Amino acid sequence: MLVSETVANVLNLPHLRLELFAGEGGLQRTVSWAHASDLDSPWDWMAGGELLMRNGRTLPRDGRAQAKLLHGCADAGASGIVIGEDHQTPPLTDELAAAAEERALAVLTVPYSVSFAALARAVADATSGEAPVRVGQIERIYGALRDALGGRTGESPTARLGRDLGCRLLLLDTSTGNPVEPAAPAPEDALRSALLAEVRAHDGRIPGVLHVPLADGTTALAVEVPAEEPTVLLAVRLPGADTSLLHHLATAAAVETAHQGMLREHERRLGGELLARLFDMGIDATAADRELAAAGIDPARAVVMAAQSDDSAGQRDLHLALGRRRIPHLLLRSGELLYALVGDAWPGIEAVRQKLGPDAALGVSAAAGTPGRLPAARREAVWALSLARKAPGRISRYGEETTFTVLRSTEEAQVLVDRVLGPLLAYDAHHGTELTASLETFLQHRRSWQRTAAALSVHKQTVMYRMQRVEQLTGRTLAETADITDLWLAFQARALLSGAPTPASPRSSDASGSAG
């Protein structure tokens, strides 16, 4: 700082009528600005150098609580504390005085008649000489951002600004501590652990400024960066610990993060197109191996996940969450389902569950093994998804023990469909009829001629004729419980194989006859 305004200088301004209560050893601390706060933990919004102004009526009455307030401010690098006196101000305790002397942090009092605005203005006037420096720093921030996004440099704005300001800046994912930019160097383990520990200590909610203690006894500062995924900008050895400058940096980081998000969205779309071709066998084996290797996915370990969720925002940002966790993946939205090919099963499952929420149903295939088996893995994932909707935790892996003992695999399901519905499907395909759909509607409407006719928008006699033809082709009678069960299970299997919602079970009370 060009201007070295101290607590002693502020104390000696006669028009403020300040008095020293305790902490004479802190009078030479440098003041950057005055900051008013009545929060229980004002240090969460400090970067260092602030003169905290506190209304007396909000001061804790307990001596230990007063000392805790002082220790918290000292840890955050505050320059001092000013307590406004009024008729509700509790007595300043010996514990507060002892803490002030121990930490060399001055505690001042100001009369009720002197406004905090006057004190803040006095500090601002005294430190106005550093304004040109701050303006120059802010110009560098947005100049670096403009150059980087304009393609004039291959260096990220965060990296360039850290070099220009003589500090270290890291743009990190809050959940993992990984860099937002995949090519950026990862923080060392100790720094990452310290950041994540502080985030956990605040229950994942980043305050105004997060203080991260470092092994060398110094403190790094982190602020939240607006982004789709939780993000922080971590500053190590920031000059002057200027919170205003820090938040300007966070604004620039938010633009950089949004730019990264657009690049990731482009990658997601390309990945979706690749996964669609892999599912449809629209790519030869050699090209499939090459494309999967480029995506970092080993088919021998990869699994297909099918998810059904109402969380559109979670689905939209899932590729960012997986990317920040360094989980190789491809995503494809098809109809009502979201498919994910993830290179590592359990970390991928955990990330998808966390992003889509506990209400999402997740089905997981067996290991793909080879690119050629991905269509089968997709069917397995859909099969598992149908079971996950009714499973504890709403997640199921293909091949796990289930209550659907008659439908244990996609192969068995296909056999059942071919055996029971095969004649109907073949007849419809050859003649352009809708017997299969009519039968499914008939069963869904509890074999009521009238309700089925209304649903199909045809005459009741048409429904009766179609069901007679169904009985002829399938060799089954719609008045027999056993035949109804076979037909319903076949439709259940067909829905599982296609990924469509499974048809409702006919009620047992209707098993022996149809309603008119």
Disulfide bonds with the S-S distance in Angstrom:
none
